[in-house]
């Protein structure tokens, strides 16, 4: 079943879609501020809503995406980026162009590192990153944490930070 999206729509939530191209054309056409996808069966890896420069909220949690294209850096109004429970392994360096980014969610993903220079994201308030190692929580260390990065102490607006992985300076690893 296809839903018609009005041209003045500013928010879009997708629960189920048979064709990713329908969503791609809708996101590019309108001045969306919020884009939320709830369907874990969609494969949005072939495109990314960089055409919508007004986007402030992008929630793609649970989707089977592996990479984030560098075009994410063009979403200069982006304040919230939700990528929980995806297969994202690495964030592109263009993420540093998101000077308005306030919340970055990567819970349950293989990605534990932020790009070098992430300390320049001065408005970042919430960094929620960890990789689940044991979903049953039967072992003491059930998850890996975000790795510290240079400039972390410069984030004066930071309110929430996932546990930070301790790195032994004497370690050869």
N, C-alpha and C positions, 0 to 999 in steps of 0.2 A: 504494500500500500504506500503510495507516494503522497507526501504532504507538501502543499504549496507554502513557500516561505514568503512572507510579505517583504516588499522592498525596503520598508522602514524598520525592519527587525534589527535589534541591537544585541540580542541574546539568542543563542541557539543551543539546544540540548538534543542529542541524538541517542535514542534508545536502541533502535534497530534499523538497519539499512541494508538493502540488497545490493546496492551499487554505490561504491565509493565516489564515482564520478559525479553523482547527484550532489553529494556534500561538497565536493571540491568546487563545483561551479557556484553553489550557494555562498560559501565562505568568501570566495573571491569577489562576488558581485556586490555584497552589502558591506556596510560599515559596522561589522560586528564588534562588540566590546567583550562578549563572553562566548566561549565555545567549549562545551562540555560533551564528552562522548562516554556513554555508559556501556556500549556494546563491546564486549571483549573479543568478538569474532571478526571485527573489522581489521583490515590491514592498511593502515595509513602511512606505510613506509615510503610509498611512491610519491607522495606529495606532502606538503606542509603548508598550513594557512598563512604563509608570509605575505600573501596578497592583501590581507586585511591588516593594515598598519595600525588601526585603532584598537586592536585586540588588547585587553587588559588582563583577562583571565583565560588561560588555556589549560584545560584539564583533560589529559589523555591517559589517565591511570588505568592499568589493566589491559591495555592494548598490546598486541604482539609486535611492537616496534623495537628495533635493535639500534638504529642510529638516529640521531637528530641532525638534520641538515644545517649547514652553516647559515642558511637564510633566516634562522631564528633570530639572529642579530638585527634584522630589519624591523622586528616588532618592538619599536622603541617605547611604546606605551605599556608593555607587558609588566604587570605587577605580580602575578601569580602564575607559576609554572608547575603543574602537577604531573609527575611521571611515575607515580608509585606503581609497583608491581609490573613494570615493563621489563624488557630485556636490554635496556640501554646500558652500554658498557663504558661509554666515554662521552663527555659533553664537548661540543665544538668550542673553539676559542672565541668565536663570534658572540658567545653568551656574554662576554665582557662588555658588549655594546648595550646591554639592557640596563641602563643606568637607573631606571625606575623599578627594577625588580625588587620586591619585598619578601616574597616567599618562594623557596625552592624545595620541592618535595621529590625525593628519590628513594622512598622507603621500599625495601624489598627488591632492589635492583642490584646488578653486579657492579654498578658504578659507585666508587667510593672516593674518587678524586675530583676536585674542582679544577678548572683550567688555571694555569699559571697566571697570576695577576688578578685573581678573584677578589683581592682586598680592595680593588677600586670600585666594587659594587657597594657604594656607601649607604644606599637605602635598604640593603638586605637586612631583614629583621628576623627571618625564620629560615634556618637551614636544617632540614629534616632528611638525613641520609643515613641509611644502614643497609646492610646485606644480610638477609636471614640465612643462617647456616643450618639450623635445625628447627623445623616447623613444629616439632613436638615439644620443644624446650626441655628435652630430657638431659641435655648436657649443660654444664655451667655456662660455657661461652656459646650462646645460641646465635649470636650475630656478630658481624664485623662492623666497625664504626667508620665514620668519615675520617679521612686522613687530614691532619693539620696542614694548612697552606700558609705561605708567606703573606702577611697582611691581615691575617685573621684578627689580630688584636686591634687593627685599625677600624674595624666595623663597629662604630660607636652606637648604632641603632639596634644592634643584635639583641634579640630578646630570647629566642629559642635556638638551641644548638644541640643536635644529636650528640651522644657521647663521642668524644674524640679519641681515635686510636692512638695509644702511646707508642711512639717509635723510639726504640733504644738506639742512642747515638753510637754505641759500640758494636751494634749488630752489623754483620757482614751482608745481610740480606738486602 
